[in-house]
Amino acid sequence: MKRISFALAGACALVLAAAPAPARATELTVLSSTGMQAVLTDLKPFYEKETHNKLEMTFLTTNLLKDKIDRGAKFDVLVLIPIPSMVASLVKDHKLEPKLTPIAKAGLGLAFRPPAPDVSTPEKLKAAFIAAKAVAYTSTGQSGLYLMKLLGDMGIADQVKAKGKVIATGQTAAYVARGEADIAFQLIPELNAVPGVQVVPLPASIQEYLKFAGGISPATQRPKTAAAFLRFLSSPTAIRVIKAKAMEPGN
């Protein structure tokens, strides 16, 4: 019996020795536009549970992300609004691989303290901007840049700027929730992330959709893991979260 036990123990040892070692978990550094913050924050625990990898994420507007990278910030994955000139610059400087993966798109909207006024037409929206005592928007985000164009087309840019609550990055709807602004302008998912406000999309005739894509740093030490993370962002789990955040998967 002892001989059989020793033989079994020896066989088990051989099997364990031959078994492949479990893959080591790694940490991915992700720089992301704030427009994807709600999605990536909700997806983080799903990804980490599925892969045992960790995500270290930083959220800024796309323009500020470009500045951060130009100052030497290291990353594995970059999620951004793929502005052609910006992408071309990053690729030229060998800071971003040229192939980008489409992730999602989202429309722009406005946040009010409920009940929201009727802003279903450009004319009604213009009246709401004029009546507002303060309007919150970002100075560096693409939503804020579009707002300036929109207000210019309406002929009220100077009026709104004079009562603007302007932030470089972050949640503009927080100003409305605190009663410091009457209107906040930003991507709908970013507005929805703030409790206590009512979010309304821009009228269809002036709606603008911002697209998000992901890319990989040429300097990453984890290119396969980075590529797998981008594939995860088109998985059924990711698509459910993207849709739940009032975004459309893909571009």
PEWORA-V887864 format. One record per backbone hydrogen bond with DSSP energy under -0.5 kcal/mol. CO is the residue of the C=O (numbers start at 1). NH is the residue of the N-H. E is the energy in kcal/mol with one decimal. If there is no record, write none. Layout:
co->CO nh->NH e->E
co->CO nh->NH e->E
This chain:
co->1 nh->5 e->-2.5
co->2 nh->6 e->-2.7
co->3 nh->7 e->-2.1
co->4 nh->8 e->-2.6
co->5 nh->9 e->-2.6
co->6 nh->10 e->-2.3
co->7 nh->11 e->-2.3
co->8 nh->12 e->-2.6
co->9 nh->13 e->-2.1
co->10 nh->14 e->-1.9
co->11 nh->15 e->-2.2
co->12 nh->16 e->-2.7
co->13 nh->17 e->-2.2
co->14 nh->18 e->-1.9
co->15 nh->19 e->-1.4
co->26 nh->54 e->-2.6
co->28 nh->30 e->-0.7
co->28 nh->56 e->-3.1
co->29 nh->31 e->-0.5
co->29 nh->76 e->-2.8
co->29 nh->77 e->-2.0
co->30 nh->32 e->-0.5
co->30 nh->58 e->-2.2
co->31 nh->79 e->-2.9
co->32 nh->60 e->-2.1
co->33 nh->36 e->-1.9
co->34 nh->37 e->-1.5
co->36 nh->40 e->-2.7
co->37 nh->41 e->-2.5
co->38 nh->42 e->-1.6
co->39 nh->43 e->-2.1
co->40 nh->44 e->-1.7
co->41 nh->45 e->-0.5
co->43 nh->47 e->-2.7
co->44 nh->48 e->-2.7
co->45 nh->49 e->-2.1
co->46 nh->50 e->-2.2
co->47 nh->51 e->-2.5
co->48 nh->52 e->-2.0
co->54 nh->28 e->-3.1
co->55 nh->57 e->-0.6
co->56 nh->30 e->-2.8
co->58 nh->32 e->-2.9
co->60 nh->34 e->-1.1
co->61 nh->65 e->-2.3
co->62 nh->66 e->-2.1
co->63 nh->67 e->-1.8
co->64 nh->68 e->-2.4
co->65 nh->69 e->-2.6
co->66 nh->70 e->-2.5
co->67 nh->71 e->-1.4
co->68 nh->73 e->-2.1
co->69 nh->72 e->-1.8
co->76 nh->217 e->-1.9
co->77 nh->31 e->-2.5
co->78 nh->80 e->-0.5
co->78 nh->215 e->-2.7
co->79 nh->33 e->-1.9
co->80 nh->82 e->-0.7
co->80 nh->213 e->-2.5
co->81 nh->83 e->-2.6
co->83 nh->86 e->-0.5
co->83 nh->87 e->-2.7
co->84 nh->88 e->-2.6
co->85 nh->89 e->-1.8
co->86 nh->90 e->-2.3
co->87 nh->91 e->-2.6
co->88 nh->92 e->-2.5
co->89 nh->93 e->-1.9
co->90 nh->95 e->-3.0
co->90 nh->96 e->-0.8
co->91 nh->94 e->-1.7
co->98 nh->100 e->-0.5
co->100 nh->102 e->-0.6
co->101 nh->214 e->-2.5
co->103 nh->250 e->-2.8
co->104 nh->212 e->-3.0
co->105 nh->248 e->-2.7
co->106 nh->210 e->-2.8
co->107 nh->188 e->-2.6
co->108 nh->202 e->-2.1
co->109 nh->186 e->-1.7
co->110 nh->200 e->-2.9
co->111 nh->184 e->-1.5
co->112 nh->198 e->-3.6
co->117 nh->119 e->-0.7
co->121 nh->125 e->-2.4
co->122 nh->126 e->-2.4
co->123 nh->127 e->-1.9
co->124 nh->128 e->-1.9
co->125 nh->129 e->-2.3
co->126 nh->130 e->-2.2
co->127 nh->131 e->-2.2
co->128 nh->132 e->-1.6
co->134 nh->182 e->-2.3
co->134 nh->183 e->-1.4
co->135 nh->165 e->-3.2
co->136 nh->185 e->-2.4
co->137 nh->167 e->-2.0
co->141 nh->145 e->-1.7
co->142 nh->146 e->-2.1
co->143 nh->147 e->-2.2
co->144 nh->148 e->-2.0
co->145 nh->149 e->-1.6
co->146 nh->150 e->-2.8
co->147 nh->151 e->-3.1
co->148 nh->152 e->-1.9
co->149 nh->153 e->-2.3
co->150 nh->154 e->-1.7
co->151 nh->155 e->-0.9
co->151 nh->156 e->-2.3
co->151 nh->157 e->-0.7
co->152 nh->155 e->-0.6
co->156 nh->160 e->-2.2
co->157 nh->161 e->-2.7
co->158 nh->162 e->-1.8
co->159 nh->163 e->-0.5
co->160 nh->163 e->-1.2
co->161 nh->164 e->-1.6
co->163 nh->135 e->-1.9
co->164 nh->166 e->-0.7
co->165 nh->137 e->-1.8
co->167 nh->139 e->-2.5
co->168 nh->140 e->-0.7
co->170 nh->172 e->-0.8
co->171 nh->174 e->-1.0
co->172 nh->175 e->-1.5
co->172 nh->176 e->-0.7
co->173 nh->177 e->-2.6
co->174 nh->178 e->-1.8
co->175 nh->180 e->-2.8
co->175 nh->181 e->-1.1
co->176 nh->179 e->-1.5
co->183 nh->136 e->-3.1
co->184 nh->111 e->-2.3
co->186 nh->109 e->-2.8
co->187 nh->191 e->-2.1
co->188 nh->192 e->-2.8
co->189 nh->193 e->-0.9
co->191 nh->194 e->-1.7
co->193 nh->195 e->-0.6
co->194 nh->197 e->-0.7
co->197 nh->199 e->-0.5
co->198 nh->112 e->-2.5
co->200 nh->110 e->-3.0
co->203 nh->206 e->-1.8
co->203 nh->207 e->-0.5
co->204 nh->207 e->-0.8
co->208 nh->108 e->-0.8
co->210 nh->106 e->-2.1
co->212 nh->103 e->-2.7
co->212 nh->104 e->-1.2
co->213 nh->80 e->-2.5
co->214 nh->101 e->-2.9
co->215 nh->78 e->-2.7
co->216 nh->97 e->-2.8
co->217 nh->220 e->-1.4
co->222 nh->226 e->-2.6
co->223 nh->227 e->-2.3
co->224 nh->228 e->-2.2
co->225 nh->229 e->-2.0
co->226 nh->230 e->-1.8
co->227 nh->231 e->-1.8
co->228 nh->232 e->-2.1
co->229 nh->233 e->-1.2
co->231 nh->234 e->-1.9
co->232 nh->235 e->-1.9
co->235 nh->239 e->-2.7
co->236 nh->240 e->-2.0
co->237 nh->241 e->-1.8
co->238 nh->242 e->-2.9
co->239 nh->243 e->-2.4
co->240 nh->244 e->-2.0
co->241 nh->245 e->-1.3
co->242 nh->245 e->-0.6
co->242 nh->247 e->-1.8
co->243 nh->246 e->-1.6
co->248 nh->105 e->-1.9
